[in-house]
Amino acid sequence: MSQNPGPVLTRSAIEKLVRASLQKQLGTSVSAPKAGPNPLVVNSSARHCHLSPEAVEILFGKGHELTPMKWLYQEGQYAAEESVTMVGPRSRVISNLRILGPCRPLNQVELSFTDAISMGYDIPVRQSGNIEGTPGCMLMGPNGFLELDKGVIRAAPHVHMAPEDAAYYGVKQGDFMKMRVGGELGVTFDRIFVRVDKSFKLEVHIDTDEANACRLGPDSHIELVK
């Protein structure tokens, strides 16, 4: 008697599953109607880490370089194929912590508040790169492990923008803006830190907790105001 092997997945079905998996790992992306010179995109970021070239070699082997898996909205930024295991207080573990590239001068792990609680951390809200006085952790890769004495943060909500966007909104580097998210769970974020660079696309970054709190989705009405 022959056995029914079950349905065969088509290429499009496999791609759909992969996209769903990546979205779960990397967060949600929402676009707002164009108001200024450039369209506004809001991305929620799942937990991830940034590593120096030296850290990558320790974890993955001499001469190893990150391999882009998915290109992100900002030019040249990507989610790498590589991931690590994070070991926190009392040996609590996060597996498959995604690395974002390219490499940076310092090592930094970004968690949501929910992640921090589950790991046993009390982590501060910080701007990227401001890691002095923050907790550390251990990272494990296929080639070795790396102990960080600092660098675990909850990333502060922020917006990337080009100079023409800054002129349109009347803000400058280091200012704070508000972002209003409409809907039945509408929320106003009062402290969206402004980052200005000619290479930036107009994009707000929040974490998964913040996105879930306002039920961020494709139908959300988003407004960025000074």
WOSUL-V317187 format. One record per helix or strand of 2 or more residues. SS is the DSSP state (A for helix, B for strand). FROM is the first residue (numbers start at 1). TO is the last residue. Records with the same first field share a line. If there is no record, write none. Layout:
# WOSUL-V317187
SS->FROM-TO + FROM-TO
This chain:
# WOSUL-V317187
A->11-26 + 53-60 + 89-91 + 113-119 + 163-169 + 208-213
B->29-31 + 41-45 + 48-50 + 68-71 + 78-87 + 93-101 + 108-110 + 125-126 + 135-140 + 145-155 + 158-161 + 176-181 + 187-196 + 203-207 + 222-225
